[in-house]
Amino acid sequence: MKPTKVEISSKTIVFTVFFLLALWLLYQIRSILILIFIAFILMTAINPIVTLGRRKKIPVLLIMLVVYLGVIALFSFVVASLVPAVINESKSLVQNMPNYIGALEHSLSIKLDSGLGNSYLASIPSNILKLAAGAFSNILNILAVFFIAYYLTLERTSLHLYLVKLFADGNSERRAEALILAIEKKVGGWVRGELFLMGIIGLLTYIGLVLLRIPYALPLAVLAGLMEAVPNIGPVVSAIPAILIGLTVSPITGLGVTILGVLIQQLENNLIVPRVMQAATGTKPLITILVLLVGYTLGGIAGAVLSMPLFLTITTAYEHVTKNN
């Protein structure tokens, strides 16, 4: 039997080299690609407002300025009103943690390390300050996202023309526009839904903790609202510190905080999420959890937050490109 002879043409070698170079280039500019994707997400979220403004003959620049100034004002208000209170209450929590751990040991009849969590909790105020400082130090990236989102919005009416080559039939332009609309509906709906969920969960948690007279209700509520950005997993994680602090007050209070968390979860899962999120994404909970875990493994918290809009974009594009092709 003669040995099989494998020939590799020069065209194949050149293609392989350029393909590897393209992958290397994409890896080198990954931070820029992330900024572009964030700007795209922002564009999908505010485009309905821009579309409504265009119908009223309002300039796009004016609409975007109002939206951006509103976002900046809201962010500044939240930082100015919440960060000092969160830092002060977090410092007080750190100082009183040994007492709470002692009360928890007494109520549960267990023995815990007296320094349990102190090193982590002690870093909370400095981490909050670092986060706020980092947001302002990355002002260039924030401005870049704003400008890219603005130009994407200007190009929105002709954005589908860049995707015409993805479709092979005679209706390529119509199908490309349908793809953009589908992505805009799912990703934009996801963003608006997440912002609404974060606000409502944070508010409900704060009201419930205040009524139960739980110490440090504000930072716990802020944590619950922020963790809502990571669906399914985040709310469960954010409920643990509140339950533990409730147990330090009394077992009944701890049970009350647990019931509060369950009620908020039920309200979220059976009323808010079905009407807001499932209508926008249609993604099953198991798929959502797997996507979040993969995103967190690859990119940490930022990866987990961006994993769902990226997943929705890819799956929507795949469905439209392969349909009738």
C-alpha positions in Angstrom: 0.0 0.0 0.0 1.4 3.3 -1.1 1.7 6.0 1.6 -0.9 8.8 1.3 0.6 12.0 0.0 -0.7 15.3 1.4 0.0 18.4 -0.5 -0.5 21.9 1.0 -0.8 24.7 -1.6 0.7 28.1 -1.1 -2.8 29.6 -1.1 -3.7 27.5 2.0 -0.5 28.5 3.8 -1.1 32.2 3.0 -4.8 31.9 4.2 -3.7 30.2 7.4 -1.1 32.9 8.1 -3.5 35.7 7.5 -6.2 34.0 9.6 -3.8 33.6 12.6 -2.8 37.2 12.2 -6.4 38.3 12.2 -7.0 36.4 15.4 -3.9 37.9 17.0 -5.1 41.4 15.9 -8.5 40.8 17.4 -7.0 39.7 20.7 -4.8 42.8 20.8 -7.7 45.2 20.3 -10.1 43.2 22.5 -10.5 46.2 24.8 -11.6 48.4 21.9 -14.1 45.7 20.7 -15.6 45.6 24.2 -16.1 49.4 24.1 -17.8 49.1 20.8 -20.0 46.4 22.0 -21.0 48.4 25.1 -21.7 51.4 22.9 -23.9 49.1 20.7 -25.8 48.0 23.8 -26.3 51.6 24.8 -27.5 52.4 21.3 -30.1 49.6 21.4 -31.4 50.8 24.7 -31.9 54.5 23.8 -32.8 54.1 20.1 -36.6 53.9 20.8 -36.2 57.4 22.4 -34.3 58.6 19.4 -36.9 57.1 17.0 -39.7 58.9 18.8 -37.7 62.1 18.8 -37.1 61.9 15.0 -40.9 61.6 14.5 -41.2 64.9 16.4 -38.5 66.5 14.3 -36.1 66.8 17.3 -32.4 66.7 16.3 -30.6 63.5 17.2 -27.7 65.4 18.8 -30.2 67.2 21.1 -31.8 63.9 22.1 -28.4 62.2 22.8 -27.2 65.2 24.8 -30.3 65.1 27.0 -30.0 61.3 27.5 -26.2 61.5 28.3 -26.7 64.5 30.7 -29.5 62.5 32.3 -27.3 59.5 32.8 -24.4 61.5 34.1 -26.7 63.4 36.5 -28.3 60.2 37.8 -24.9 58.6 38.3 -23.6 61.6 40.1 -26.7 61.8 42.3 -26.4 58.1 43.2 -22.7 58.4 44.0 -23.1 61.6 46.0 -26.0 60.3 48.0 -25.2 56.7 48.5 -21.4 56.2 48.6 -20.8 58.3 51.8 -23.6 56.5 53.6 -22.5 53.1 52.3 -18.9 53.7 53.4 -19.9 55.0 56.9 -22.3 52.1 57.5 -19.8 49.6 56.1 -17.1 50.9 58.5 -19.6 50.6 61.4 -20.4 47.0 60.3 -16.7 46.1 60.3 -16.3 47.6 63.8 -19.3 45.7 65.2 -18.6 42.5 63.3 -17.1 40.7 66.4 -20.2 41.4 68.4 -22.5 40.1 65.6 -20.4 37.0 65.2 -20.7 36.4 69.0 -24.4 36.8 68.8 -24.6 34.5 65.8 -22.5 31.9 67.7 -24.9 32.1 70.7 -28.1 31.9 68.6 -26.9 29.0 66.5 -24.8 27.3 69.2 -21.7 27.1 66.9 -18.1 28.3 67.1 -16.9 30.7 64.4 -13.5 32.4 63.8 -13.6 35.8 65.5 -11.9 37.3 62.4 -14.4 35.8 60.0 -15.0 38.2 57.1 -13.2 41.1 58.8 -10.5 41.3 56.2 -13.0 41.3 53.4 -15.4 43.7 55.0 -12.6 46.1 56.0 -11.8 46.5 52.4 -15.3 47.4 51.4 -15.0 51.2 52.0 -11.6 51.4 50.2 -12.9 49.3 47.3 -16.0 51.6 46.9 -13.7 54.6 46.8 -11.4 52.8 44.3 -14.4 51.9 42.1 -15.6 55.5 42.1 -12.1 56.8 41.4 -11.7 54.2 38.7 -14.9 55.4 37.0 -13.7 58.9 36.9 -10.1 57.9 35.9 -11.6 56.0 32.9 -13.5 59.0 31.7 -11.8 58.7 28.3 -13.3 55.2 27.9 -16.7 56.5 29.0 -16.6 59.4 26.5 -15.5 57.0 23.8 -18.5 54.8 24.5 -20.8 57.9 24.4 -19.3 59.0 21.0 -19.4 55.6 19.5 -23.0 55.1 20.6 -23.9 58.5 19.1 -22.4 57.7 15.7 -24.0 54.3 15.8 -27.4 56.0 16.4 -26.7 58.3 13.5 -25.9 55.3 11.3 -28.9 53.3 12.6 -31.1 53.8 9.5 -28.4 52.4 7.3 -26.8 50.0 9.7 -28.4 47.0 8.1 -26.5 47.7 4.8 -23.3 46.5 6.5 -25.0 43.1 7.0 -26.5 42.5 3.6 -23.7 40.1 2.5 -24.8 37.7 5.3 -27.9 36.8 3.3 -27.8 35.1 0.0 -31.4 35.6 -1.4 -33.1 38.5 -3.1 -34.5 39.9 0.2 -31.1 40.4 1.7 -31.7 44.1 2.6 -35.0 43.4 4.2 -33.7 40.4 6.2 -30.7 42.5 7.4 -33.0 45.2 8.7 -35.1 42.5 10.4 -31.9 41.2 12.1 -31.0 44.6 13.4 -34.5 45.1 14.7 -34.5 41.7 16.4 -31.2 42.3 18.1 -32.3 45.8 19.1 -35.5 44.4 20.6 -33.8 41.7 22.6 -30.6 43.5 23.7 -32.3 46.8 24.3 -35.2 45.2 26.1 -32.6 43.3 28.3 -30.9 46.5 29.2 -34.0 48.4 30.1 -35.4 45.4 32.0 -32.2 45.0 34.0 -32.1 48.7 35.0 -35.7 48.4 36.1 -35.1 45.2 38.0 -32.0 46.7 39.8 -34.0 49.7 40.9 -37.1 47.9 42.0 -35.2 45.1 43.8 -33.0 47.6 45.6 -36.0 49.6 46.7 -38.0 46.7 47.9 -35.1 45.3 49.8 -34.4 48.6 51.5 -38.1 49.0 52.5 -38.2 45.4 53.8 -35.0 45.7 55.8 -36.0 49.0 57.3 -39.4 47.6 58.4 -37.6 44.6 60.0 -35.2 47.1 61.7 -32.1 45.4 60.2 -28.9 47.3 60.7 -27.1 48.6 57.7 -30.2 48.4 55.5 -28.8 50.9 52.9 -25.6 49.0 51.9 -27.4 45.7 51.9 -30.1 47.2 49.6 -27.5 48.7 47.3 -25.8 45.3 47.2 -29.1 43.6 46.3 -29.8 46.1 43.5 -26.3 45.8 42.0 -26.2 42.0 42.2 -29.5 42.0 40.3 -27.3 42.7 37.2 -26.3 39.1 37.4 -29.7 37.4 37.1 -30.7 34.3 39.1 -27.3 34.0 40.9 -26.9 37.6 42.1 -30.1 37.9 44.2 -29.3 34.7 46.1 -25.7 35.8 46.9 -26.8 39.3 48.0 -29.4 37.8 50.4 -26.8 35.9 52.5 -25.3 38.9 54.3 -28.7 40.3 55.2 -29.8 36.9 56.6 -26.6 36.5 58.6 -27.0 40.0 60.1 -30.7 39.3 60.8 -29.6 36.2 62.7 -27.3 38.3 64.9 -30.3 40.3 66.0 -32.5 37.2 66.8 -33.4 33.9 65.1 -36.9 35.3 64.5 -35.4 38.4 62.7 -33.2 36.1 60.7 -36.3 34.1 59.7 -38.0 37.3 58.8 -35.2 38.4 56.5 -35.2 35.0 54.9 -39.0 35.3 54.3 -38.4 38.8 52.9 -35.8 37.4 50.4 -38.1 34.6 49.3 -41.0 37.0 48.8 -38.9 39.4 46.8 -37.6 36.4 44.7 -41.1 35.2 44.1 -42.3 38.6 43.1 -39.3 38.9 40.8 -39.7 35.4 39.3 -43.5 35.3 39.0 -44.4 38.9 38.2 -41.5 41.2 37.2 -39.2 38.9 35.3 -42.0 37.2 33.2 -43.4 40.5 32.1 -40.2 42.4 31.6 -37.3 40.0 30.9 -38.8 36.9 29.4 -40.8 38.9 26.9 -37.6 40.6 25.8 -35.2 37.6 25.7 -37.1 34.4 25.9 -34.1 32.6 27.3 -34.6 29.7 29.7 -33.3 30.0 33.2 -30.8 27.1 32.9 -29.3 28.6 29.7 -29.0 32.0 31.5 -27.1 30.4 34.4 -24.7 28.6 32.1 -24.1 31.8 30.1 -23.4 33.7 33.3 -21.0 31.1 34.6 -19.1 31.0 31.3 -19.0 34.8 31.2 -17.8 35.0 34.8 -15.1 32.4 34.2 -13.8 34.2 31.1 -14.1 37.8 32.3 -15.1 38.1 35.9 -18.0 40.3 37.0 -17.8 42.4 33.8 -17.9 39.2 31.7 -21.0 37.9 33.6 -22.8 41.2 33.0 -21.9 41.4 29.3 -22.4 37.7 28.7 -26.2 37.8 28.3 -26.3 40.7 25.7 -23.5 39.0 23.8 -25.3 35.6 23.9 -28.6 37.3 22.7 -26.8 39.1 19.9 -25.0 35.9 18.7 -28.1 33.6 18.9 -30.4 36.2 17.2 -27.9 36.7 14.4 -27.5 32.9 14.0 -31.3 32.4 13.8 -31.8 35.1 11.2 -28.7 34.2 9.0 -29.5 30.4 8.9 -33.3 30.9 8.4 -34.1 30.0 4.7 -30.4 30.0 3.8 
